[in-house]
Amino acid sequence: MRKSEIDLRDSEARLVPLQGDRFLILANGTVMIYDHDLNLINQEILEPSSSTGPWSVQVVAGGAQVFLRHEPGRAVTYEWRASDTLQLLRKTPGYRDPHFHPQACVTAGENAVFTGGRSGIEMITPDQQMKIICDDPFCRGDGHLQVLASRYIVFAGTTGIGVIDQDHGLVWSKTIGPELKPNDVQFADAFSSISSTRFGVWMTSYRKTLFDGVKVHQAPVLLIYDATNPKLLWSIPIKQYGEFDIALSPDEKHVAIFSGASLRLYMID
């Protein structure tokens, strides 16, 4: 059984895409890697086992590595492993200081983990050094982070979406108009393929509005951008209420929307 509904804390029984048409499953304290024909390529029993706390997994380095987070109790550990052999590359204790709870979720990159807060977007290196990489007012407060397979990070906040360069801060952002309040809209988790600078994020608005030229009202609308350019590439009305999942293909040419009962595939290039 999952110990948390938050994927950044517990990845039990999730499918995680890797390089070369492979995918990973984490179940019952064991990491398993399969090829596209469902042949088991490799597996590793994690120690300590899942009975001591949840494990979560994220793909980094364009699918060449995986990041594992373990939360056995009050302590937390971070691991980076090769995605083909599962060889341990480095392991560190979870970051902690008086202003950062050790159980806090983080979004992983190849060489660091990232989190957000009142001060802005923070980068934490494996040697436990923390620095703020975006202190723009847009970057402060609650939101969702997505690390792309490059130096870019996507932030979906309470007032819009933006792209942050790990070295140079906020690159561009799109925010709601003055006629709306943050609680009038919702911006969901951003997503991307494992090797892409393209990303998508869906949004809803309880009041009729235009966001980046797109009509939005109640039903979710999917917006697709490239991190290197603020121009909106595509918008897709989802026309789906309740839970759904969205994925961008590795070649960036298709978007899949899964409602739990049906799968819709859109060509976007």
C-alpha positions in Angstrom: 0.0 0.0 0.0 1.1 3.5 -0.7 2.1 5.5 2.3 1.5 8.8 0.6 -0.5 10.1 -2.3 2.2 12.5 -3.2 4.5 11.0 -5.8 7.5 13.0 -4.6 7.2 11.0 -1.3 6.0 7.6 -2.5 6.4 6.1 -6.0 4.9 2.6 -5.1 3.7 0.9 -8.3 4.3 3.9 -10.6 5.6 3.6 -14.1 8.7 5.7 -14.7 10.0 6.2 -18.3 13.8 5.9 -18.9 16.2 6.2 -21.8 15.9 3.7 -24.7 12.3 2.6 -24.4 12.9 1.3 -21.0 10.8 1.9 -17.9 11.1 1.5 -14.1 8.8 0.2 -11.5 9.3 0.6 -7.7 7.3 -1.9 -5.7 7.7 -3.4 -2.2 11.2 -2.0 -1.7 12.5 -3.3 -5.1 13.4 -1.3 -8.2 12.8 -3.2 -11.4 13.8 -2.1 -14.9 12.0 -3.5 -18.0 12.4 -3.1 -21.8 9.5 -2.3 -24.1 8.8 -6.0 -24.6 8.3 -6.3 -20.8 11.5 -8.2 -20.3 13.1 -7.7 -16.8 16.5 -6.2 -17.4 17.7 -5.4 -13.9 16.4 -5.2 -10.3 17.7 -4.0 -7.0 16.3 -4.7 -3.5 16.6 -1.4 -1.6 17.9 -1.4 1.9 16.3 -0.8 4.2 13.1 -2.2 2.8 9.9 -0.3 2.1 8.5 -1.4 5.5 10.6 1.2 7.1 9.2 4.1 5.1 8.3 5.2 1.6 10.6 5.4 -1.4 10.1 7.8 -4.3 11.9 7.9 -7.6 12.4 10.7 -10.2 14.2 10.6 -13.6 17.1 12.9 -14.0 19.9 13.5 -16.6 17.6 12.9 -19.5 16.8 9.4 -18.3 20.4 8.3 -17.7 20.0 8.5 -13.9 17.3 8.1 -11.3 16.9 9.9 -8.0 15.7 8.0 -5.0 14.3 9.6 -1.9 13.8 7.5 1.2 11.9 8.5 4.3 12.3 5.9 6.9 11.2 8.2 9.8 12.5 11.6 10.8 15.6 11.1 8.7 15.6 11.3 4.9 18.2 10.2 2.4 18.8 11.1 -1.3 20.4 8.7 -3.8 21.4 9.1 -7.4 21.8 5.9 -9.4 22.6 4.9 -13.0 19.3 4.0 -14.7 20.7 1.0 -16.6 22.8 -0.8 -13.9 21.2 0.8 -10.8 24.8 1.5 -9.6 24.8 3.9 -6.7 26.5 7.1 -7.9 26.2 9.1 -4.7 24.1 9.2 -1.5 23.5 12.1 0.9 21.4 12.8 3.9 18.3 14.9 3.2 18.9 18.6 3.6 17.9 20.1 6.8 18.2 23.5 8.6 16.0 25.5 11.0 13.9 26.7 8.0 13.7 23.5 6.0 11.8 20.5 7.3 13.7 17.2 6.5 10.5 15.5 5.4 9.9 18.3 2.8 9.5 17.1 -0.8 12.1 18.1 -3.3 12.3 18.0 -7.1 15.5 16.4 -8.4 18.0 17.4 -11.0 21.2 15.7 -12.1 23.5 17.6 -9.7 21.1 19.1 -7.1 17.6 19.1 -5.7 15.2 22.1 -5.8 12.4 23.4 -3.6 10.4 26.5 -3.3 9.3 28.8 -0.5 8.7 32.3 0.7 12.2 33.4 -0.3 12.0 31.9 -3.8 13.3 28.9 -5.7 16.1 27.2 -3.8 18.8 24.8 -5.1 20.4 22.3 -2.7 23.6 20.6 -3.8 24.8 17.1 -2.7 27.3 18.7 -0.3 24.4 20.4 1.5 24.9 23.9 0.1 21.8 25.9 -0.5 21.4 29.0 -2.6 18.4 30.9 -4.0 18.3 30.8 -7.8 15.2 32.9 -8.2 14.1 35.5 -5.7 11.7 37.3 -8.1 8.3 38.0 -6.5 6.8 35.5 -9.0 9.1 32.7 -7.7 8.0 33.2 -4.0 5.3 31.1 -2.4 3.6 27.8 -3.2 3.8 26.1 -6.5 5.1 23.1 -8.4 8.5 22.6 -9.9 9.6 20.5 -12.9 13.3 20.1 -13.9 13.7 19.8 -17.6 16.5 17.8 -19.3 18.6 21.0 -19.5 19.5 23.9 -17.2 15.8 25.0 -17.1 13.2 24.6 -14.3 9.5 25.2 -14.8 7.6 26.8 -11.9 3.8 26.6 -11.9 2.7 29.0 -9.1 -0.5 30.5 -7.8 -0.5 33.3 -10.4 1.0 31.8 -13.5 3.9 29.8 -15.0 7.5 30.6 -15.5 10.9 29.3 -16.6 14.0 29.6 -14.4 17.6 29.2 -15.5 19.6 27.5 -12.8 22.4 30.0 -13.3 20.6 33.2 -14.3 17.3 33.2 -12.5 13.9 33.9 -14.0 13.9 33.8 -17.9 10.3 34.5 -18.6 6.9 34.1 -17.0 3.2 34.3 -17.9 0.8 35.6 -15.2 -2.9 36.2 -14.7 -4.4 39.6 -15.3 -5.3 42.1 -12.6 -9.0 41.2 -12.8 -8.3 37.8 -11.3 -7.1 36.8 -7.8 -4.9 33.8 -7.2 -7.8 31.7 -5.7 -9.7 32.3 -9.0 -7.3 30.0 -10.9 -5.4 26.8 -10.6 -2.1 25.9 -12.3 -1.3 22.2 -12.0 2.0 20.3 -12.0 4.1 21.0 -15.1 5.3 17.9 -17.1 7.8 17.2 -19.9 9.4 14.3 -21.7 12.7 13.0 -20.2 14.8 14.7 -22.9 12.9 17.8 -23.8 12.8 21.5 -23.4 9.1 21.4 -24.2 6.7 21.2 -21.3 3.0 21.4 -20.6 0.8 22.6 -17.8 -2.9 22.6 -17.4 -4.9 25.3 -15.8 -8.5 26.1 -14.8 -10.3 29.3 -13.9 -13.5 29.7 -11.9 -14.2 33.0 -13.8 -14.1 33.4 -17.6 -10.8 34.8 -18.6 -8.1 34.9 -21.2 -4.6 33.5 -20.3 -2.0 34.0 -23.0 -4.8 34.5 -25.5 -6.6 31.3 -24.6 -10.2 31.2 -23.3 -10.3 29.5 -19.9 -13.4 28.7 -17.8 -13.8 25.8 -15.4 -12.8 22.9 -17.7 -9.1 22.4 -17.7 -7.0 23.7 -20.7 -3.6 22.2 -21.5 -0.9 24.7 -22.5 2.3 23.7 -24.2 5.5 25.8 -24.3 9.2 25.5 -25.0 11.4 26.7 -22.2 13.6 28.6 -24.7 10.7 30.7 -26.0 7.7 32.3 -24.2 5.5 31.9 -27.2 2.5 29.5 -26.6 2.9 26.5 -29.0 -0.4 24.7 -28.5 -3.5 24.8 -26.3 -5.8 21.8 -25.9 -9.2 21.8 -24.1 -9.2 18.7 -22.0 -13.0 18.6 -21.4 -12.4 16.2 -18.5 -13.3 16.6 -14.9 -11.9 14.6 -12.1 -8.5 12.9 -12.2 -6.5 12.4 -15.3 -2.9 12.0 -16.4 -0.9 13.7 -19.2 2.3 12.7 -20.9 4.5 14.2 -23.6 6.2 11.8 -26.0 10.0 11.6 -26.2 10.0 13.1 -29.7 7.8 16.0 -28.5 5.3 15.3 -31.3 2.4 13.8 -29.3 0.5 14.4 -26.1 -1.4 11.7 -24.4 -4.3 12.3 -22.0 -5.5 9.4 -19.9 -8.8 9.7 -18.0 -8.8 6.3 -16.4 -11.3 5.0 -18.9 -10.0 6.3 -22.2 -6.8 7.4 -23.8 -6.6 10.3 -26.2 -3.6 11.0 -28.3 -2.9 14.5 -29.9 -0.4 15.3 -32.6 1.2 18.6 -31.8 3.9 18.9 -34.4 
